[in-house]
């Protein structure tokens, strides 16, 4: 393996809808843990993990209707806070990689997660994409749509979709 290039695994990660910032979603942690246990194993030097977090901009641009905005600075602070939340999320994964000695990179993009992940796969050209999946039933998928299904069909690399374990599914399976 001397001189061989590391296998690059991109992992799409997002924030939990239950615990809020700065916690990773159940699906993101599951995909990350699975990749470490089943692919990387003890060969930490043979892999590089690429963490992509896609922030979804609100349609109207306002996250917090309970906040009071009285100056242009207030809006800058709101944008900065969103970015900080994303950085806290990525920090969790980067710290774990450093603890076990796996090379990694992490970055944030804004937009529709399905489109952005596929665009980034095309741009970065990882060997493999790992995404978490909530394992929603067909009825729930109609309303929520799934990033993992879209990536399976459209990403320009092999895609592995990791379902949540049954014991990790919250009361409302749409939550993550």
C-alpha positions in Angstrom: 0.0 0.0 0.0 3.1 2.2 0.1 2.6 5.2 -2.1 -1.0 4.3 -2.9 -3.5 7.1 -2.7 -6.0 7.0 0.2 -9.6 6.0 -0.6 -11.8 9.1 -0.4 -15.2 8.6 1.3 -17.6 11.5 1.3 -20.2 11.5 4.1 -23.1 13.9 4.0 -23.9 15.1 7.6 -26.6 17.2 9.1 -27.9 18.5 12.4 -30.4 16.7 14.6 -33.9 18.0 14.4 -34.5 16.7 17.9 -31.6 17.8 20.0 -30.8 20.9 18.1 -27.3 22.3 17.7 -24.6 21.3 17.9 -25.6 17.6 17.8 -25.2 15.5 14.7 -28.4 13.7 13.5 -28.9 10.1 14.3 -28.5 9.2 10.6 -25.3 11.2 10.2 -23.7 9.6 13.3 -24.9 6.2 12.0 -23.4 6.7 8.6 -20.1 7.9 10.1 -19.9 5.0 12.6 -20.7 2.5 10.0 -18.0 3.8 7.6 -15.4 3.6 10.4 -16.4 0.1 11.6 -17.1 -1.6 8.2 -14.8 0.2 5.8 -11.9 2.0 7.5 -11.6 -0.6 10.4 -7.9 -0.4 11.5 -6.6 0.8 8.2 -6.7 4.5 9.2 -4.0 5.6 6.8 -5.8 4.1 3.8 -8.7 6.4 3.9 -9.6 10.1 3.9 -13.1 11.1 5.0 -14.8 14.1 3.4 -17.6 15.6 5.5 -20.1 17.8 3.7 -22.8 19.7 5.6 -25.5 21.4 3.5 -27.3 24.2 5.2 -30.9 24.7 3.9 -31.7 28.4 3.6 -35.2 29.1 4.8 -37.5 30.1 2.0 -38.2 33.5 3.6 -34.7 33.9 5.0 -35.9 34.0 8.6 -35.0 31.2 11.0 -36.0 32.7 14.2 -39.2 34.7 14.4 -38.7 35.2 18.1 -35.6 37.3 17.5 -35.7 41.1 17.2 -33.8 42.7 14.3 -33.2 46.4 14.7 -30.1 47.0 12.6 -28.2 45.6 9.7 -25.7 44.1 12.3 -28.5 41.9 13.6 -28.9 40.2 10.3 -25.1 39.7 10.0 -25.2 38.1 13.4 -28.0 35.7 12.3 -25.9 34.6 9.3 -22.8 34.2 11.5 -24.8 32.1 14.0 -26.0 29.7 11.3 -22.4 29.3 10.1 -21.3 28.7 13.7 -23.9 25.9 14.1 -22.6 24.2 11.0 -19.0 24.5 12.3 -20.0 22.9 15.6 -21.5 20.0 13.7 -18.4 19.5 11.5 -16.1 19.9 14.6 -17.7 16.7 16.1 -16.7 14.6 13.1 -13.3 16.2 12.6 -12.4 15.7 16.3 -13.4 12.0 16.1 -11.3 11.5 13.0 -8.3 13.1 14.7 -8.7 10.9 17.8 -8.4 7.8 15.7 -5.9 9.1 13.2 -8.0 9.2 10.0 -7.3 12.1 7.6 -10.3 14.2 6.9 -11.7 17.5 5.4 -15.0 19.2 6.1 -16.9 22.0 4.5 -20.3 23.7 4.4 -22.4 24.6 1.4 -25.9 26.1 1.3 -28.8 24.9 -0.8 -31.0 21.9 -1.4 -29.1 19.0 0.2 -29.9 16.5 -2.7 -28.7 18.9 -5.4 -25.7 20.2 -3.4 -24.4 16.7 -2.5 -24.6 15.5 -6.1 -22.9 18.7 -7.3 -20.1 18.3 -4.7 -19.6 14.6 -5.7 -19.1 15.7 -9.3 -16.7 18.5 -8.1 -14.7 16.5 -5.6 -14.9 13.0 -7.2 -14.8 10.8 -4.0 -14.5 7.1 -4.4 -17.6 6.5 -2.4 -20.5 8.5 -0.9 -22.0 7.4 2.4 -25.3 8.9 3.5 -27.6 8.2 6.4 -31.2 7.3 5.8 -34.1 7.6 8.2 -35.7 4.4 6.7 -39.0 6.1 6.2 -42.0 4.2 4.8 -43.5 5.1 1.4 -46.2 7.2 2.9 -43.7 9.4 4.9 -41.3 9.6 1.9 -44.0 11.3 -0.2 -44.1 14.2 2.2 -40.5 14.4 3.3 -38.6 13.3 0.2 -35.3 11.5 0.7 -31.8 12.8 0.1 -30.5 9.2 0.1 -32.8 8.0 -2.6 -32.0 11.0 -4.8 -28.2 10.5 -4.3 -28.5 6.7 -5.1 -30.0 7.7 -8.5 -28.0 10.8 -9.4 -24.5 10.8 -7.7 -21.6 10.1 -10.0 -20.0 7.6 -7.7 -21.1 4.5 -5.7 -23.5 5.3 -2.9 -24.0 3.5 0.3 -27.2 4.4 2.3 -27.1 3.5 6.0 -30.5 3.1 7.7 -30.9 4.0 11.3 -31.1 1.1 13.8 -34.6 0.4 15.0 -33.6 1.2 18.6 -32.5 4.7 17.5 -35.7 5.7 15.7 -37.4 8.5 17.6 -41.2 8.6 18.3 -41.7 10.6 15.1 -39.7 8.8 12.5 -39.4 12.0 10.4 -37.3 13.4 13.2 -33.6 12.7 13.1 
